[in-house]
């Protein structure tokens, strides 16, 4: 009996540890999560999950989030779980984009930032609302250089340093003046030959969970007052989304 008990207990502990890491991955490997949410998904008591998460931090599989008592997977641990799951839109995200489109008559898009082995920092396009295909394409913000797009600049300005890197670990940074402007105004801008975009941060506490973008023709950004109006509407929509996600 003693031998059986000695082998069973380590197996149970290993399974519980694996369930905690898997829960972090399923909740979203790229963002931080509260112990209670991890414990619930893993089917463990919060105290047990908390101890296992501390062990995961000691072993380099997890790290503490920016908010007290939260954790997320490290980039190294994300390798164990393969590519991140496809990010699906929700009725709330779609309605946010449609309402912002009605207010601005601009193409609207929602991106979620993440880090994956083989790609480094990236932005996943979750949903886009646009009356015209060319604007839809520009609103997708799919340029490989994140510093060239409004949504990418928001990600680079608001994400923690451990996520703002390439697949091989090279840091991705905005120049100091631009980073300061983006973080203070919560607005980033970018232009192409055919369009202009503004983006802002959707935050949960201090953590960036998404970027919200509006894109239009140069004529729709024809003067400073118009640009300021678009920026105000954009920030208001992001604030409502942040409050809804925190509820």
ChimeraX attribute file (.defattr): number of C-alpha atoms within 10 A of each C-alpha:
attribute: neighborCount
match mode: 1-to-1
recipient: residues
	/A:1	5
	/A:2	7
	/A:3	7
	/A:4	8
	/A:5	10
	/A:6	10
	/A:7	10
	/A:8	12
	/A:9	11
	/A:10	11
	/A:11	12
	/A:12	11
	/A:13	12
	/A:14	13
	/A:15	11
	/A:16	18
	/A:17	20
	/A:18	15
	/A:19	20
	/A:20	26
	/A:21	24
	/A:22	20
	/A:23	21
	/A:24	28
	/A:25	22
	/A:26	14
	/A:27	15
	/A:28	17
	/A:29	26
	/A:30	22
	/A:31	22
	/A:32	24
	/A:33	21
	/A:34	17
	/A:35	21
	/A:36	17
	/A:37	16
	/A:38	27
	/A:39	22
	/A:40	14
	/A:41	15
	/A:42	20
	/A:43	14
	/A:44	16
	/A:45	13
	/A:46	17
	/A:47	12
	/A:48	14
	/A:49	23
	/A:50	21
	/A:51	13
	/A:52	21
	/A:53	27
	/A:54	16
	/A:55	14
	/A:56	22
	/A:57	17
	/A:58	11
	/A:59	10
	/A:60	14
	/A:61	19
	/A:62	24
	/A:63	19
	/A:64	17
	/A:65	17
	/A:66	14
	/A:67	14
	/A:68	8
	/A:69	13
	/A:70	19
	/A:71	25
	/A:72	27
	/A:73	28
	/A:74	20
	/A:75	22
	/A:76	12
	/A:77	18
	/A:78	23
	/A:79	14
	/A:80	13
	/A:81	14
	/A:82	11
	/A:83	13
	/A:84	17
	/A:85	11
	/A:86	9
	/A:87	13
	/A:88	10
	/A:89	14
	/A:90	11
	/A:91	8
	/A:92	12
	/A:93	18
	/A:94	18
	/A:95	12
	/A:96	21
	/A:97	25
	/A:98	20
	/A:99	15
	/A:100	25
	/A:101	21
	/A:102	12
	/A:103	12
	/A:104	20
	/A:105	17
	/A:106	26
	/A:107	29
	/A:108	32
	/A:109	30
	/A:110	26
	/A:111	26
	/A:112	21
	/A:113	23
	/A:114	22
	/A:115	24
	/A:116	21
	/A:117	19
	/A:118	11
	/A:119	13
	/A:120	19
	/A:121	26
	/A:122	23
	/A:123	22
	/A:124	19
	/A:125	21
	/A:126	18
	/A:127	19
	/A:128	24
	/A:129	24
	/A:130	21
	/A:131	12
	/A:132	11
	/A:133	11
	/A:134	14
	/A:135	23
	/A:136	19
	/A:137	14
	/A:138	22
	/A:139	30
	/A:140	24
	/A:141	24
	/A:142	17
	/A:143	12
	/A:144	11
	/A:145	12
	/A:146	21
	/A:147	19
	/A:148	17
	/A:149	26
	/A:150	27
	/A:151	34
	/A:152	27
	/A:153	26
	/A:154	31
	/A:155	30
	/A:156	23
	/A:157	26
	/A:158	20
	/A:159	18
	/A:160	14
	/A:161	12
	/A:162	13
	/A:163	23
	/A:164	23
	/A:165	19
	/A:166	17
	/A:167	16
	/A:168	10
	/A:169	14
	/A:170	10
	/A:171	14
	/A:172	18
	/A:173	16
	/A:174	17
	/A:175	9
	/A:176	9
	/A:177	8
	/A:178	14
	/A:179	17
	/A:180	13
	/A:181	13
	/A:182	22
	/A:183	17
	/A:184	9
	/A:185	11
	/A:186	18
	/A:187	22
	/A:188	25
	/A:189	22
	/A:190	18
	/A:191	17
	/A:192	12
	/A:193	7
	/A:194	12
	/A:195	18
	/A:196	22
	/A:197	28
	/A:198	25
	/A:199	31
	/A:200	29
	/A:201	28
	/A:202	28
	/A:203	19
	/A:204	18
	/A:205	12
	/A:206	11
	/A:207	17
	/A:208	21
	/A:209	22
	/A:210	26
	/A:211	25
	/A:212	28
	/A:213	32
	/A:214	32
	/A:215	32
	/A:216	25
	/A:217	18
	/A:218	15
	/A:219	11
	/A:220	16
	/A:221	19
	/A:222	10
	/A:223	10
	/A:224	9
	/A:225	10
	/A:226	14
	/A:227	15
	/A:228	12
	/A:229	12
	/A:230	24
	/A:231	23
	/A:232	13
	/A:233	15
	/A:234	25
	/A:235	20
	/A:236	14
	/A:237	18
	/A:238	23
	/A:239	17
	/A:240	13
	/A:241	20
	/A:242	19
	/A:243	13
	/A:244	11
	/A:245	13
	/A:246	10
	/A:247	6
